[in-house]
């Protein structure tokens, strides 16, 4: 059980000895660095246009820094282990602004729906940039994060699994189409070395995956699952499962992971959220592309904060806005841009599709394996 608890949060492999073991030894990039950039930006345009078309989203500006007192920064996990970069700003102010670099725009987007006047069925998309300093830096975790952070206004009747699954299918349709676009531009991306990108997703609840692999910690359960189903949406992340642990820690103040959704074999399952995971044939590992969900109501917000021991958050402006019905009900998520490029362009490392800082040790490991990261 100790392994299960340790596996709940804290992304990354955690040792460079393990990183060296799992990175491929026979790797050769399918595209040159410049062709990779051409394909990358074609994928970016396809996904942004596709999300606009399928989900009725408009691209809008998004903050890089927020006021700490607003409560809109994303804490990522409910245990407070990954804290944002914070600094005073505002020359000449008697009391400088306590600014934080965003870790994600998750909570900013819901008030932004009101700010931009979105009606039911309308939403926003952002080309979000963030810094997450408390990550272990490996081949698919970096401190620099780029996401399509999106949000859409819904009504109470939309708060169900059928609606959630319909939105997820539309997102996967867009991602799949982006992969086909890149392959048309660069036929060498279609190779017998790697299987085709799955056209359909498999939907599984976290409880079902636990039933399949009851003795394994979460990441190993996910790995076993996507070896069988190479593209899955795991439903219900955050609620405590029958083994006494959540599938993964999830912040208590945006996704709704407490609502009862379906009864199976006499058991009630919970959660209106989930993650898209795929099998990465290059690294031969689980690969998370997006987290998303139907957002909390004022009732489920209070329940989740109480369960997480964070009821003091209810005094923050963002949380007060939910309690006072000042911002709309919504569904939203974040799609990892670099993760998506990495998957669709068949690269072994995020550093091949994004530019950021990497440890010398990691760069040396990559160089030995013919993985050349951008600098």
BELWOJO-V973361 format. One record per pair of residues at least 12 apart in sequence whose C-alpha atoms are under 8 Angstrom apart, sorted by the first residue. I is the first residue (numbers start at 1). J is the second residue. Records with the same first field share a line. If there is no record, write none. Layout:
# BELWOJO-V973361
I->J, J
This chain:
# BELWOJO-V973361
3->217
4->216, 217, 218, 245
5->217, 245
7->217, 218, 219, 248
8->218, 246, 247, 248, 249
9->77, 248, 249
10->135, 136
11->135, 136, 141
12->135, 136, 137, 138, 140, 141
13->136, 138
14->136
16->138, 361, 362
19->138, 139
20->365
22->283
23->283, 348, 366, 369
24->282, 283, 348, 369
25->369
26->369
27->282, 348, 369, 370, 371
28->370, 371
29->346, 347, 371
30->188, 189, 345, 346, 347
31->188, 189
33->352
36->345, 353
37->353
39->182, 185, 186, 345
40->182, 341, 345, 353
42->178, 181, 182
43->178, 179, 181, 182, 341
44->337
46->174, 177, 178, 181
47->174, 175, 178
48->125
50->174
51->125, 171, 174
52->125
54->170, 171
55->121, 122, 123, 152, 167, 170
56->121, 122, 123
57->122, 123, 124, 125, 150, 151, 152
58->123, 124, 125
59->124, 125, 126, 127
60->124, 125, 126
61->126, 127
62->105, 126, 127, 128
63->102, 105, 128
64->101, 102, 128, 129, 130
65->99, 100, 101, 102
66->99, 100, 101, 102
67->97, 98, 99, 100
68->98, 99, 100
69->98, 316, 317
70->316, 317, 318
71->313, 316, 317, 318, 319
72->105, 106, 107, 108, 318
73->100, 102, 103, 104, 105, 106, 107, 108
74->102, 103, 104, 105, 106, 107
75->103, 251
76->103, 104, 250, 251
77->249, 250, 251
78->249, 250, 251, 252, 308
79->249
82->132, 133, 134, 135
83->132, 133, 134
84->100, 101, 102, 103, 131, 132, 133
85->100, 101, 131, 133
86->98, 99, 100, 101
87->99, 100
101->130, 131
102->129, 130, 131
103->130, 131, 132
104->128, 129, 130, 149
105->128, 149
106->149, 254, 332, 333, 334
107->254, 318
109->124, 149, 150, 151
110->151, 327, 328, 330
111->318, 327, 328
113->151, 152, 153, 327, 328
114->327, 328
118->152, 153
119->153
120->152, 153, 154, 155
121->152, 153, 154
122->152, 153
123->150, 151, 152, 153
124->150, 151, 152
125->148, 149, 150, 151
126->147, 148, 149, 150
127->146, 147, 148, 149
128->146, 147, 148, 149
129->144, 145, 146, 147
130->144, 145, 146
131->143, 144, 145
132->144, 145
137->358, 359
138->362
139->348, 349, 350, 351
140->339, 349, 350
141->350
142->350, 356, 357, 358
143->356, 357
144->356
145->336, 338
146->336, 337, 338
147->334, 335, 336, 337, 338
148->334, 335, 336, 337
149->332, 333, 334, 335
150->332, 333, 334
151->330, 331, 332, 333
152->330, 331, 332
153->328, 329, 330, 331
154->328, 329, 330, 331
155->329, 330
156->329
159->272, 294
160->261, 272
161->261, 272
164->272, 273, 293, 294
168->233
169->201
172->200, 201
173->199
175->340
176->197, 198, 199
179->197, 344, 345
182->344, 345
189->345, 346
194->281, 282
195->281
197->344
198->230, 231
200->231
201->231, 232, 233
202->229, 231, 232, 233
203->232, 233, 234, 235
204->232, 233, 234, 235
205->234, 235, 236, 269
206->234, 235, 236, 237, 241, 247
207->236, 241, 242, 269
209->221, 222, 225
214->243
218->247, 248
219->286
222->286
223->279, 285, 286
226->277, 278, 279, 286
227->279
230->277, 278, 279
231->276, 277, 278, 279
232->276, 277, 278
233->274, 275, 276, 277
234->274, 275, 276, 277
235->271, 272, 273, 274, 275
236->257, 269, 270, 271, 272, 273, 274
237->249, 250, 257, 271, 273, 274, 275
238->250, 251, 257, 258, 271
239->257, 258, 270, 271
252->301, 304, 305, 308
253->296, 301, 304, 305, 319
254->295, 296, 301
255->272, 273, 292, 293, 294, 295, 296
256->271, 272, 273, 293, 294, 295, 296, 297, 300, 301
257->270, 271, 272, 273
258->270, 271, 272, 300, 303, 304
259->271, 272, 300
272->293, 294, 295
273->291, 292, 293, 294
274->291, 292, 293
275->288, 289, 290, 291, 292
276->288, 289, 290, 291
277->289, 290
280->343
281->346
282->346, 347, 348
283->348
287->339, 343
288->339
289->335, 336, 339, 340
290->333, 334, 335, 336
291->333, 334, 335
292->331, 332, 333, 334
293->331, 332, 333
294->330, 331, 332
295->329, 330, 331, 332
296->329
297->322, 323, 329
298->322, 323, 324, 325
299->323
302->314
338->350, 353, 354
341->353
348->371
349->371, 373
350->373
351->372, 373, 374
352->371, 372, 373, 374
353->374
354->374
355->373, 374, 375
356->374, 375
357->375
